[in-house]
Amino acid sequence: MKHLLPRLALLLLTLLWQCPLEVAAQHDAPLRVELTAAKDQDDYHFALADTNGALVLYDAGLISADTTRWVFIHYDTNLVKKSHFEISLPSQTDYVASHTDNGVIHLLMAKTLPKKDAPRTFVVSVDLRENRHTVLDLSSLESRELSGICTAGEQWVLFASNSKKDEIYFFDKQKNHLTLLNDIGDYKVQFCLPDTANHRWLLGLNPSIDGTPGHLFLYEQDWQSGEGTVIALPRALTDGTGLLLHTARAFVVNADTVLLAGTYNIASDKQVNNLHSGVFALVLSHQDMDTLMLYSFTALKNGSGKSSNINLQLQLGLSATDGEQFTISSEVYYPEYSYSYSYQGYYDDLRYGTSSPTAVFTGYRFVNAYVTTFDRHGNLLWDNYFLLDDISIMTLAPVLRLAYIGSDALLCYSRDNRIYSSLLNQGQTVEKPANISIETSNPREVVEYNKRTQIQRWYGDNFVASGYQYLRNRDRATKAKRYVFYLNKLIYQ
């Protein structure tokens, strides 16, 4: 029986054989980093760099009225501290996002406040292999809504986002040249894929009209010439009915082929925002497309089978591949509200007041996920209907994590202080679903509550659980409590 294991006992059998000197420096079980945080604050950020380790960063406070000190800590794969360095940045500079490319972590940092000042943008690039870093001032990028970064060598893409539209900035580091994609109307970004074999970016974009998504299209940008091309995707079914491609993820299959997989809706429902009828697959060879293949949710496992069409409110989640199987998840949810009532009017024995309900949003409740897997030709290999148990979050974000362990697909998600996982082969559960608790460094400590719990793949069969925990020591007085940011290393065995 294989499961995600947090305990040091089994992990040590492997690690002591391979690297006894490094493990000897690790005393706590499980392998874990804890950093004390200000109560209920989200002070820490981190990025993973495969076998090169992990990087944790945080704002250590003001040096002067206009300068703050950021601290960066490098941990090895046993979460043993290797080194740290500090960088001075303008005060009120915040971490935005990161991307790891060929062992180098690129950290997008931005100063957006106060609004009377011009925004400032920085990219801190950290090479954990060489133990060196650089800081690039990109303040010519004057955006207050930066949200992400994607890099491929000297070619970078930076994103800005608000509720109605996104912006894309292309940056050629070698030429020190920044351009804004601004000639195709408003859009929302679905994916950004570096196609290194063909020296281009492929971006999946939805036209956005006041925040309502339109039919998906591709935008290709050539790295060498800097020229962009709009690639239209099919808009009709074989029976002539209209089609709306909502969302997509992209996979580089080989030097000649890109596979697109996502969700669609039919024309009769396309005016209803965020409803999805099924999943699609489309093979792109350079700019030539094979037949669009559609798979209704009713035709998938646990589909109702009573209708040729159902519409689900869902978000497209994460993707994974083993090189032959290409998997996406579509996560079904609904918004939840609580209601309070206020009474108005005059009260006596004969007359009663009227009540007026007030709705208060309490989060997005996730129900299940459709996990669909395609081959390199876009044919459906297998699908699975995966239940998500009692998950509610305030902001929409991917819930289900996907990873391939050999040819088996590992599905896992976190809730509170536990991680739930299941292993599939060809869509069939090959091991009983399991769940484990996220252990603390002190077994006598009780986790009173958690924040921002998540799990990510690190390298090989190793994963990292992260988040914030409010801990209480059961052997001490009630005031013996602490609030920590943690990284826990897990191994799948």
Beta strands, then each sheet from edge to edge (+ up, - down):
strand 1: 4-5
strand 2: 32-36
strand 3: 44-48
strand 4: 54-64
strand 5: 67-75
strand 6: 81-90
strand 7: 93-101
strand 8: 104-111
strand 9: 120-127
strand 10: 132-137
strand 11: 146-152
strand 12: 155-161
strand 13: 166-172
strand 14: 177-181
strand 15: 187-195
strand 16: 200-209
strand 17: 212-213
strand 18: 217-222
strand 19: 228-232
strand 20: 243-252
strand 21: 257-266
strand 22: 275-276
strand 23: 278-285
strand 24: 288-289
strand 25: 293-296
strand 26: 312-321
strand 27: 326-344
strand 28: 354-374
strand 29: 380-393
strand 30: 401-405
strand 31: 408-415
strand 32: 418-425
strand 33: 428-429
strand 34: 434-437
strand 35: 445-459
strand 36: 462-473
strand 37: 481-492
sheet 1: 1+ 37- 2+
sheet 2: 1+ 37- 36+ 35-
sheet 3: 3+ 4- 5+ 6-
sheet 4: 7+ 8- 9+ 10-
sheet 5: 11+ 12- 13+ 14-
sheet 6: 15+ 16- 17+
sheet 7: 15+ 16- 18+ 19-
sheet 8: 20+ 21- 23+ 24-
sheet 9: 20+ 21- 23+ 25-
sheet 10: 22+ 26- 27+ 28- 29+
sheet 11: 30+ 31- 32+ 33-
sheet 12: 30+ 31- 32+ 34-
end
